[in-house]
Amino acid sequence: MKNQKLIDALNNCITHCNHCADACLDTDNIKMMVDCIRTDRACAEVCSATVKLLAMDSAFAKAMVEKCHEICTQCAEECSGHDHQHCKDCAEACQKCADACKAYLA
């Protein structure tokens, strides 16, 4: 499939963001994790929409990939600021996705 490498990175990011948001809900100090949870959820939604547009070969795909690069970068920064393993794993997946978006846009 066209753009399969980017789609794979997006799907991996979605999985990690959803897992991270859910795992954050189980932390002792949930108030400290609110921004992380919200960013994870937004990132997963934008990545999901981007996958769908890429699969359709939509004319809107490039604009969504640009937005996806932005939110994945922000999510990587947010998650990297936490010590939980699920946050570290999410930060890595988001950074790889941001890199894949950048490569697509190049």
N, C-alpha and C positions, 0 to 999 in steps of 0.2 A: 504494500500500500504506500502511496505517496506520503511523504513526511512521517514515516513510521518511527524514526528515531525520536523526533520531537513528541509524537503522540505517546510513545513509551515513557519518556521523561515526564510528561504531563500526568499520565496515569499513575506513575510512581509517586509523584508529588501529591496527587489527590489522596492516595492511600496513606501516605505519611501524615499529611495535614489532618485528615479525619481521625487517624489513630492518636495523634498528638493532642488534638482538641479533647477527645474523649478521655485520654489518660490524665490530662490537666484537671479534669473535673474530679478526679480521685485524689488530688494532692491536698495536703493539710492546710495550706494557706491559699485557698482558691482565689481570694481577692487579688493576690499577687499575680495570678495567672490569667486574669480577665483579658488583658490586651493580647496575650498569646492565643487564647481560645478564639477571640474574635478575628484575629488576623489569620489563624489557621482556617477557620470556616470560610472567610472571604476568599482566601487563596484557593481552596478546594473548589469553590463555586466558579471562580474565574477560569481556573484550569479546565474544569469540566465543560464549560461553555466553549472554550477554545478547542478542545478535542472534537467536539461536535462540529464546529465550523470548519476545522481542518479536514475532517472526514467527508464533509459535503463539498470540499474545495470551494468554499464560499468566498465571495469578494470581500467579506468583512474579516476574514481570517487574519490578515496581516495586522489590522488595528487591534484585534484581540491578543495577538501574540505580543504586540508592543505593551499592552496593559498587563498581560501575564508576566512579562519580564519585570515590570515595575513591582507588581505585588509579590512575586516570588522572591525578589531581592529584599523587599521589606520583611517578608515572613522569615527569610533566612536570618536577617539581622535580629528580629524579635526572638526567635527561638534560640539563637546562639547565645543569648544573654541569660539563659537558664541552665541549671546544672543537671536537670533530669535527662536520662538517656533518650527518652522519646523526643525531647526537644532537640537534642543534638542530632539525632537521626533525621528529624524533620528539617532542621537547618541545612543538613547536607543534601537532602533530596530537593529542597527548594533551590539551593545554589546550583545544583546540576541542571535543574529545570530552567532557571534563569540563563544559564550558559547555553543550553540548547535553544532557547528562544533567541538569544543574541546571535547564535550561529545561523538560525533560520532567517533572521532579518538582515544578515550581512550580504 
